[in-house]
Amino acid sequence: MSGIPTSRDSFGSKFGVIAATAGSAIGLGNIWRFPYVVGENGGGAFLIIYLAFVVAIGLPVMLSEFVIGRSSQRNAFGAFKVLAPGKPWYLVGLMGVVAAFMILSFYTAVAGWTLEYIYQSFANGFSGKSADELSLMFTEFRSDSWRPLLWFFVFMGLTALVIISGVKNGIEKYTKILMPILLLILIVLCVRSVTLEGARGGLEFLFKPDFSKITARTVLEALGQAFFSLSIGMGTLITYSSYINKREPLGSISFSVAFADTLIAVMAGIAIFPAVFAFGIEPGSGEGLVYITLPNIFQQMAGGYIFSLLFFLLLGVAALTSTISVLEVIVAYFVEELRLSRKKATWLATASVSVLGIMCSLSWGAMEGIRIFGMNVFGLLDYLSANVFLPLGGLLIVVFVGWVLGKQKAKAELSNDGLLKAVYFPAFFMVVKFIAPIAIALVFLQQIGLISL
């Protein structure tokens, strides 16, 4: 068994924990998905409901994963084997590992698109193109046979190089550098956006609520966005929290992570909507907002070349901090359950994810004709992970903490065995035991189409 670590690696500082865990949560969901979901759901009123769900549901579920991870000091699969020996709860952890495989394969494909757009921004490839031409440019790139694959492998390789260095010297070291860079770029973009002529309409859209636009479906959409934005249910929070020192206060760490995640999402809205309104673009532009609408805006903007490059660098950094965390879920499982060295586990995980990733990257190209339940490979993996594995995983996690692990063990972990007061604990446990399961079940049933609102 040579190469197997004799002691577990861990984070070296509280800032390292927050940077890494926030980096896991902050990704394309904040900067790519959040603005267009806000745009499609009426702006400010959606934002208020979203923030309420982050605090009321997102934080307690995140804390539940922290409790499982740190109390067991194991990977997502092994954690349940330690905490519920001889019972099938380990299947919840296994589901998280499977979800990580799916998510990393299509997410890294999308992350690769950001590298193509960084290259196009650097080469001034958007210059002189109309909105229709930019749309065609995106379609042609995505359906190409080799460029999406090239960028997929580059991004997968970058992710593997960070993971192979370990928790403290890899994940913590690089996220402590990447997260401040991400924040700095976003601040520059926000300042530029709000100083555009006509930017006020975008700020009003984002922050002035119009509750007449709110429907039951909007409420569920806000809950789903809060849930997925915090990386709940995919094993990353369990895995990362297993590396957190027993002295650290889990309550304040979870609050810091949720705050950072929400701040970045709102700042992305501030960076995007004033520009969208300044140039008379429809705010509900959907998924094409980032790859079609924004390049069109940047080339009309003074200094657009620089801001285009900065924006796609921002997307790339956000994607990298997320792919690092998802790959670590799989690597931790391979190291601890298959008894592999970290190096072997990383390359095995990278190679196996790449098999699925190749199919995702070619879903609009060479493999476009392959359809499963009417979806291409990318769409199928996206649907299964977002609509089945993540909400079901999150649901089972809160049921486990609320009804199986129990009040005393959860309180001991959150209070550091009584050293901290953890005054939030009664509210936390009530949400985890009763409210969160119902809320998550509603999202799950709506996502898979069993209920329609």
Long-range contacts (C-beta under 8 A, 24 or more apart in sequence): 1-339, 2-341, 3-340, 3-341, 3-343, 3-344, 4-335, 4-339, 4-340, 4-341, 5-335, 5-341, 5-342, 8-73, 8-242, 8-243, 9-166, 9-167, 9-168, 9-243, 10-167, 10-168, 10-243, 10-244, 10-245, 11-167, 11-168, 11-172, 11-243, 11-244, 11-245, 12-168, 12-172, 13-172, 14-248, 14-253, 15-176, 16-168, 16-172, 16-175, 16-176, 17-172, 17-240, 17-243, 17-244, 17-248, 17-253, 18-253, 18-256, 18-257, 18-260, 19-172, 19-175, 19-176, 19-178, 19-179, 20-171, 20-172, 20-175, 20-240, 20-321, 20-325, 21-237, 21-240, 21-241, 21-253, 21-257, 21-325, 22-179, 22-256, 22-257, 22-260, 22-261, 23-175, 23-178, 23-179, 23-321, 23-322, 23-324, 23-325, 24-231, 24-236, 24-237, 24-240, 24-321, 24-322, 24-324, 24-325, 24-326, 25-229, 25-230, 25-231, 25-257, 25-258, 25-260, 25-261, 25-322, 26-179, 26-182, 26-260, 26-261, 26-264, 26-318, 26-321, 26-322, 27-107, 27-231, 27-318, 27-319, 27-321, 27-322, 28-107, 28-110, 28-111, 28-114, 28-315, 28-318, 28-319, 28-322, 29-225, 29-228, 29-229, 30-229, 30-261, 30-264, 30-265, 30-268, 30-318, 31-264, 31-265, 31-268, 31-290, 31-314, 31-315, 31-318, 32-110, 32-287, 32-289, 32-290, 32-315, 33-225, 34-225, 34-229, 34-265, 34-268, 34-269, 35-268, 35-269, 35-272, 35-273, 35-289, 35-290, 36-284, 36-285, 36-286, 36-287, 36-289, 36-290, 37-221, 37-225, 38-206, 38-269, 38-273, 38-283, 39-273, 39-276, 39-282, 39-283, 39-284, 39-285, 39-286, 39-289, 40-284, 40-286, 41-213, 41-218, 41-221, 41-222, 42-210, 42-213, 42-214, 42-218, 43-205, 43-206, 43-207, 43-208, 43-209, 43-210, 43-213, 43-273, 43-283, 44-204, 44-205, 44-206, 44-207, 44-208, 44-209, 44-210, 45-209, 45-210, 45-211, 45-213, 45-214, 45-218, 46-213, 46-214, 46-218, 46-221, 46-222, 47-206, 47-207, 47-209, 47-266, 47-269, 48-209, 49-214, 49-218, 49-219, 49-222, 50-222, 50-225, 50-226, 51-262, 53-222, 53-223, 53-226, 53-227, 53-439, 54-226, 54-229, 54-230, 54-258, 54-261, 54-262, 55-258, 56-431, 56-435, 57-223, 57-226, 57-227, 57-431, 57-435, 57-436, 57-439, 57-440, 58-226, 58-227, 58-229, 58-230, 58-232, 58-258, 59-254, 59-255, 59-258, 60-398, 60-428, 60-431, 60-432, 60-436, 61-227, 61-230, 61-232, 61-394, 61-397, 61-398, 61-432, 61-436, 61-440, 62-230, 62-232, 62-237, 62-254, 62-257, 62-258, 63-250, 63-251, 63-254, 63-414, 63-428, 63-432, 64-397, 64-398, 64-400, 64-401, 64-402, 64-410, 64-432, 64-436, 65-232, 65-237, 65-238, 65-241, 65-397, 66-237, 66-241, 66-244, 66-250, 66-253, 66-254, 66-413, 67-241, 67-250, 67-401, 67-405, 67-409, 67-410, 67-413, 67-414, 68-238, 68-241, 68-397, 68-400, 68-401, 68-405, 69-237, 69-238, 69-239, 69-240, 69-241, 69-242, 69-244, 70-241, 70-242, 70-244, 70-246, 70-250, 70-413, 71-409, 71-413, 72-242, 73-242, 74-242, 74-336, 75-235, 75-238, 75-239, 75-242, 75-329, 75-332, 75-333, 75-335, 75-336, 75-337, 76-100, 76-235, 76-238, 76-239, 76-329, 76-332, 76-333, 77-333, 77-337, 78-333, 78-336, 78-337, 79-238, 79-242, 80-400, 83-400, 83-405, 84-400, 84-404, 84-405, 89-396, 89-400, 89-404, 92-393, 92-396, 92-397, 92-400, 93-235, 93-238, 95-389, 95-392, 95-393, 95-396, 96-233, 96-234, 96-235, 96-238, 96-329, 96-389, 96-393, 97-235, 97-329, 97-330, 97-333, 98-389, 99-233, 99-234, 99-235, 99-385, 99-389, 99-390, 99-393, 100-234, 100-235, 100-236, 100-326, 100-327, 100-329, 100-330, 101-330, 101-352, 101-353, 101-356, 102-356, 102-381, 102-384, 102-385, 102-389, 103-234, 103-326, 103-381, 103-385, 104-323, 104-326, 104-327, 104-330, 104-353, 104-357, 105-353, 105-354, 105-356, 105-357, 105-359, 105-360, 105-381, 106-356, 106-357, 106-360, 106-378, 106-381, 106-382, 106-385, 107-319, 107-322, 107-323, 107-326, 108-152, 108-155, 108-156, 108-159, 108-323, 108-353, 108-357, 109-148, 109-152, 109-357, 109-360, 109-361, 109-363, 109-378, 110-319, 111-155, 111-316, 111-319, 111-320, 111-322, 111-323, 112-148, 112-150, 112-151, 112-152, 112-154, 112-155, 112-361, 113-141, 113-142, 113-148, 113-151, 113-291, 114-312, 114-315, 114-316, 114-319, 115-151, 115-154, 115-155, 115-316, 116-141, 116-147, 116-148, 116-151, 117-291, 117-295, 117-312, 117-315, 118-309, 118-312, 118-313, 118-316, 120-295, 121-295, 121-298, 121-305, 121-308, 121-309, 121-311, 121-312, 122-309, 124-305, 126-295, 126-296, 126-298, 126-299, 126-308, 127-299, 128-299, 129-295, 129-296, 129-299, 130-296, 131-292, 131-293, 131-296, 134-292, 134-295, 134-296, 135-288, 135-292, 138-288, 138-291, 138-292, 139-364, 142-364, 142-365, 143-364, 143-365, 143-368, 144-365, 145-362, 145-365, 145-366, 148-361, 148-362, 148-365, 149-358, 149-361, 149-362, 152-354, 152-357, 152-358, 152-360, 152-361, 153-354, 155-319, 155-320, 155-323, 156-323, 156-350, 156-353, 156-354, 156-357, 157-350, 158-320, 159-320, 159-323, 159-324, 159-327, 159-350, 160-327, 160-346, 160-347, 160-349, 160-350, 162-320, 162-324, 163-324, 163-327, 163-328, 163-331, 163-342, 163-346, 164-342, 164-343, 164-346, 164-347, 166-342, 167-243, 167-328, 171-324, 171-325, 171-328, 174-324, 175-321, 175-324, 178-317, 178-320, 178-321, 179-260, 179-321, 181-317, 182-264, 182-314, 182-317, 182-318, 182-321, 183-264, 185-310, 185-311, 185-313, 185-314, 185-317, 186-264, 186-267, 186-268, 186-271, 186-314, 187-267, 188-307, 188-310, 189-271, 189-307, 189-310, 189-311, 189-314, 190-267, 190-270, 190-271, 192-301, 192-303, 192-307, 193-270, 193-271, 193-272, 193-273, 193-274, 193-275, 193-278, 194-270, 194-274, 196-274, 196-275, 196-278, 196-301, 197-278, 198-274, 198-277, 198-278, 198-279, 199-274, 199-275, 199-277, 199-278, 200-274, 200-277, 201-274, 201-277, 201-278, 202-272, 202-273, 202-274, 202-275, 202-276, 202-277, 202-278, 202-283, 203-270, 203-273, 203-274, 205-273, 205-277, 205-283, 206-266, 206-269, 206-270, 206-273, 215-453, 216-453, 217-446, 217-453, 220-442, 220-443, 220-446, 220-453, 223-439, 223-442, 223-443, 224-391, 224-443, 224-446, 224-447, 227-390, 227-391, 227-394, 227-440, 227-443, 228-386, 228-390, 229-261, 229-262, 229-265, 230-257, 230-258, 230-261, 231-322, 231-325, 232-390, 232-393, 232-394, 232-397, 233-389, 233-390, 233-391, 233-392, 233-393, 233-394, 233-397, 234-326, 234-329, 234-385, 234-389, 234-390, 234-393, 235-329, 235-393, 236-325, 236-326, 236-328, 236-329, 239-325, 239-328, 239-329, 239-332, 240-325, 240-328, 242-332, 246-416, 247-416, 249-416, 249-420, 250-413, 250-414, 251-414, 251-420, 251-422, 251-424, 264-318, 271-311, 275-301, 290-315, 327-353, 356-381, 386-447, 387-444, 387-447, 387-448, 388-444, 388-447, 388-448, 391-440, 391-443, 391-444, 391-447, 392-444, 394-440, 395-437, 395-440, 395-441, 395-444, 398-432, 398-433, 398-436, 398-437, 398-440, 399-437, 401-432, 402-429, 402-432, 402-433, 402-434, 402-436, 402-437, 403-433
